[in-house]
Amino acid sequence: LSLPSFEAKTLTLNNQVFIWDNIRKKNIVLTPEEWVRQNWINYLINYLNYPKSWFSIETSVKTFIQKKNRTDIKIIRPTGNCIVLVECKSMKEKLNSLHAKQLFNYNQKLISDLLVLSNGIEHHFWKKNGNSIYEKMDELEAFS
């Protein structure tokens, strides 16, 4: 992946590999998408300094299409506003416009300051400007 490496805690039970999720405090089946998600969690906390206690992983969001969906990573201030929304895909998937549409659809309810779409290799970033329009960025901002 094109994210800094980290020492993941893995466990194999009945021929299935699990990874320790430090936010959810439990072992999660290690799928390719989960590997990308865990790498992003590590990067956001240890390199960009986002507060670990503000993370919400795989929680549901009801979109305007009346479907319940699960967001990969949300970073939410104690005041309740979402500051980062990350949509993770498997590194085996090539990112496309449907993935971006999914991210922006989730964001209609959350209205996050920053958006990330990543398959762990390719990353896309957007930032909400003063007019609530999302502009593409080259990299994700560190927490301040």
C-alpha positions as CSV (number, residue, x, y, z in Angstrom):
1,L,0.0,0.0,0.0
2,S,1.0,3.6,-0.4
3,L,0.5,4.3,3.3
4,P,3.2,4.0,6.1
5,S,3.5,0.4,7.3
6,F,2.6,-0.5,10.8
7,E,2.8,-3.6,13.0
8,A,-0.6,-5.2,12.8
9,K,-1.7,-7.7,15.4
10,T,-3.1,-10.7,13.6
11,L,-4.5,-13.9,14.8
12,T,-5.4,-17.1,12.9
13,L,-8.4,-19.2,14.1
14,N,-9.9,-22.1,12.2
15,N,-7.9,-21.1,9.1
16,Q,-9.3,-17.5,9.2
17,V,-7.0,-14.5,9.8
18,F,-8.2,-11.7,12.1
19,I,-6.7,-8.3,12.7
20,W,-6.9,-6.4,16.0
21,D,-8.9,-3.2,15.6
22,N,-7.6,-0.7,18.1
23,I,-10.7,1.5,17.8
24,R,-13.4,-1.2,18.1
25,K,-11.3,-3.1,20.6
26,K,-11.8,-6.5,18.9
27,N,-10.5,-8.8,16.3
28,I,-12.0,-8.3,12.8
29,V,-11.8,-10.8,9.9
30,L,-8.9,-9.6,7.7
31,T,-10.3,-8.9,4.3
32,P,-8.5,-6.8,1.7
33,E,-10.8,-3.9,2.5
34,E,-10.2,-4.3,6.2
35,W,-6.4,-4.2,5.6
36,V,-6.9,-0.8,3.8
37,R,-9.2,0.4,6.7
38,Q,-6.7,-0.5,9.4
39,N,-3.8,1.1,7.5
40,W,-5.9,4.3,7.2
41,I,-6.7,4.2,10.9
42,N,-3.0,3.9,11.7
43,Y,-2.1,6.7,9.3
44,L,-4.7,9.1,10.6
45,I,-3.8,8.6,14.3
46,N,0.0,8.1,14.1
47,Y,0.9,10.4,11.2
48,L,-1.8,13.0,11.0
49,N,-2.5,13.2,14.7
50,Y,-6.3,12.8,14.6
51,P,-7.6,12.0,18.1
52,K,-8.2,8.3,18.5
53,S,-11.3,8.9,20.7
54,W,-13.1,10.7,17.9
55,F,-13.0,7.7,15.5
56,S,-16.1,5.8,14.5
57,I,-15.6,2.6,12.4
58,E,-18.2,0.9,10.2
59,T,-21.2,2.7,11.7
60,S,-24.5,3.0,9.9
61,V,-25.6,6.1,8.1
62,K,-29.1,6.5,6.5
63,T,-28.8,8.1,3.2
64,F,-31.4,10.1,1.3
65,I,-32.2,7.0,-0.8
66,Q,-33.6,5.5,2.5
67,K,-31.0,2.8,2.6
68,K,-28.9,2.0,5.6
69,N,-25.2,1.9,4.8
70,R,-22.0,1.6,6.8
71,T,-19.3,4.2,6.6
72,D,-15.7,2.9,6.9
73,I,-14.1,5.7,9.0
74,K,-15.7,8.8,10.5
75,I,-13.8,11.2,12.7
76,I,-16.4,13.2,14.7
77,R,-15.6,16.1,17.0
78,P,-17.2,16.0,20.5
79,T,-19.6,18.7,19.2
80,G,-21.0,16.1,16.8
81,N,-19.7,17.4,13.4
82,C,-17.9,15.1,11.1
83,I,-14.4,16.4,10.2
84,V,-13.2,13.4,8.1
85,L,-15.1,10.8,6.2
86,V,-13.0,7.9,4.7
87,E,-14.4,5.4,2.2
88,C,-12.1,2.4,1.8
89,K,-12.0,-0.1,-1.0
90,S,-9.9,-3.3,-1.5
91,M,-6.5,-2.7,-3.0
92,K,-7.7,-5.2,-5.7
93,E,-10.4,-2.7,-6.8
94,K,-9.7,0.1,-9.2
95,L,-11.3,3.3,-7.9
96,N,-14.1,4.7,-10.1
97,S,-16.9,7.2,-10.2
98,L,-19.4,4.9,-8.5
99,H,-17.1,4.7,-5.4
100,A,-16.9,8.5,-5.3
101,K,-20.7,8.7,-5.7
102,Q,-21.0,6.4,-2.7
103,L,-18.7,8.6,-0.6
104,F,-20.6,11.8,-1.6
105,N,-23.9,10.1,-1.0
106,Y,-22.9,9.2,2.6
107,N,-21.7,12.7,3.0
108,Q,-25.1,14.3,2.2
109,K,-26.1,13.4,5.8
110,L,-22.7,13.8,7.5
111,I,-21.4,17.0,5.8
112,S,-17.8,16.3,6.6
113,D,-15.1,18.9,6.3
114,L,-12.7,16.4,4.6
115,L,-13.4,13.4,2.3
116,V,-11.1,10.5,1.4
117,L,-11.6,7.8,-1.1
118,S,-8.9,5.1,-1.1
119,N,-8.0,1.6,-2.1
120,G,-4.8,1.9,-0.2
121,I,-2.7,2.6,-3.3
122,E,-4.7,5.4,-5.0
123,H,-6.2,8.2,-2.8
124,H,-8.5,11.0,-3.6
125,F,-9.1,13.9,-1.2
126,W,-11.7,16.7,-1.1
127,K,-12.1,19.7,1.3
128,K,-15.2,21.7,1.9
129,N,-14.6,25.4,1.2
130,G,-16.3,28.4,2.7
131,N,-19.2,28.0,0.2
132,S,-19.7,24.4,1.2
133,I,-18.4,23.2,-2.2
134,Y,-15.9,20.4,-2.2
135,E,-12.6,21.0,-3.9
136,K,-10.1,18.3,-4.8
137,M,-6.8,18.3,-2.8
138,D,-3.5,16.7,-3.3
139,E,-3.1,15.4,0.2
140,L,-5.0,15.1,3.4
141,E,-4.5,17.8,6.1
142,A,-3.1,16.8,9.5
143,F,-5.3,17.5,12.5
144,S,-5.0,21.0,14.0
